[in-house]
Amino acid sequence: MDHISALRNIEEALRAFEDGEADLATTQRRVQSVLQSYATEFEAETRRPYRAHGEAPADGVVVVAPDAETASERVEALADAESASFDVEPL
């Protein structure tokens, strides 16, 4: 899923919520699904998504980075996980 498709799908979910065709929980699920699809299908020549596996709060955190070392640094910073033990692997 490319960037534009993801935005269109999110807009559709928000429009359904605004029009009363969907409740908040359904809208949240739709938006989360779009973001998960976008992250797993993300394609760029110099970056890719990585998922952290290990101790909380790092476990499950997904970041985009040019390499595993940078991904680890981003997980540490974004999840406040400096003391957590974890590995990162490409999605």
Secondary structure per residue as TSV (DSSP state, phi and psi in degrees):
chain	resnum	aa	ss	phi	psi
A	1	M	-	360.0	126.6
A	2	D	-	-85.9	173.0
A	3	H	H	-57.0	-47.5
A	4	I	H	-64.7	-42.7
A	5	S	H	-62.0	-41.3
A	6	A	H	-61.5	-45.7
A	7	L	H	-62.5	-40.9
A	8	R	H	-62.9	-42.8
A	9	N	H	-65.1	-38.5
A	10	I	H	-67.0	-41.9
A	11	E	H	-59.7	-40.9
A	12	E	H	-62.6	-41.7
A	13	A	H	-63.7	-43.4
A	14	L	H	-66.1	-39.7
A	15	R	H	-62.6	-42.5
A	16	A	H	-62.1	-39.2
A	17	F	H	-64.7	-47.5
A	18	E	H	-63.1	-32.8
A	19	D	T	-85.2	0.4
A	20	G	T	79.4	12.8
A	21	E	S	-88.4	-10.1
A	22	A	S	-145.3	145.9
A	23	D	-	-87.2	175.0
A	24	L	H	-62.2	-44.0
A	25	A	H	-61.4	-42.4
A	26	T	H	-64.5	-42.3
A	27	T	H	-62.2	-43.3
A	28	Q	H	-61.0	-43.6
A	29	R	H	-62.5	-42.3
A	30	R	H	-63.9	-44.7
A	31	V	H	-65.6	-42.7
A	32	Q	H	-62.2	-40.2
A	33	S	H	-62.7	-41.7
A	34	V	H	-61.8	-45.7
A	35	L	H	-64.4	-39.7
A	36	Q	H	-64.4	-43.2
A	37	S	H	-62.8	-44.4
A	38	Y	H	-60.3	-45.2
A	39	A	H	-64.9	-42.2
A	40	T	H	-75.0	-22.9
A	41	E	H	-103.1	5.3
A	42	F	-	-57.7	129.8
A	43	E	-	-132.7	124.7
A	44	A	-	-150.3	149.3
A	45	E	S	-65.5	-34.3
A	46	T	S	-112.5	1.6
A	47	R	-	-142.3	158.5
A	48	R	E	-153.9	160.1
A	49	P	E	-80.2	143.7
A	50	Y	E	-127.9	143.4
A	51	R	E	-114.5	136.3
A	52	A	E	-87.0	140.4
A	53	H	E	-129.5	128.7
A	54	G	E	151.5	-140.4
A	55	E	S	-77.1	153.8
A	56	A	T	-68.2	149.7
A	57	P	T	-90.4	6.7
A	58	A	T	-76.9	-31.0
A	59	D	T	-55.6	125.2
A	60	G	T	89.6	-8.8
A	61	V	-	-69.9	133.8
A	62	V	E	-116.2	129.8
A	63	V	E	-133.0	162.0
A	64	V	E	-106.2	132.3
A	65	A	E	-156.0	162.2
A	66	P	S	-77.1	-20.4
A	67	D	S	-158.6	169.8
A	68	A	H	-63.9	-37.6
A	69	E	H	-63.0	-45.8
A	70	T	H	-65.5	-38.1
A	71	A	H	-60.7	-43.4
A	72	S	H	-60.7	-42.9
A	73	E	H	-62.4	-40.8
A	74	R	H	-68.2	-40.3
A	75	V	H	-60.9	-46.3
A	76	E	H	-56.7	-46.3
A	77	A	H	-71.0	-46.2
A	78	L	H	-75.5	-31.0
A	79	A	T	-102.1	5.3
A	80	D	T	51.9	52.4
A	81	A	-	-117.6	34.9
A	82	E	T	-59.2	-33.0
A	83	S	T	-96.8	-1.2
A	84	A	-	-81.9	146.9
A	85	S	-	-96.7	121.8
A	86	F	E	-158.4	161.9
A	87	D	E	-121.0	158.2
A	88	V	E	-119.5	147.0
A	89	E	E	-141.6	149.7
A	90	P	E	-62.7	146.2
A	91	L	-	-78.2	360.0
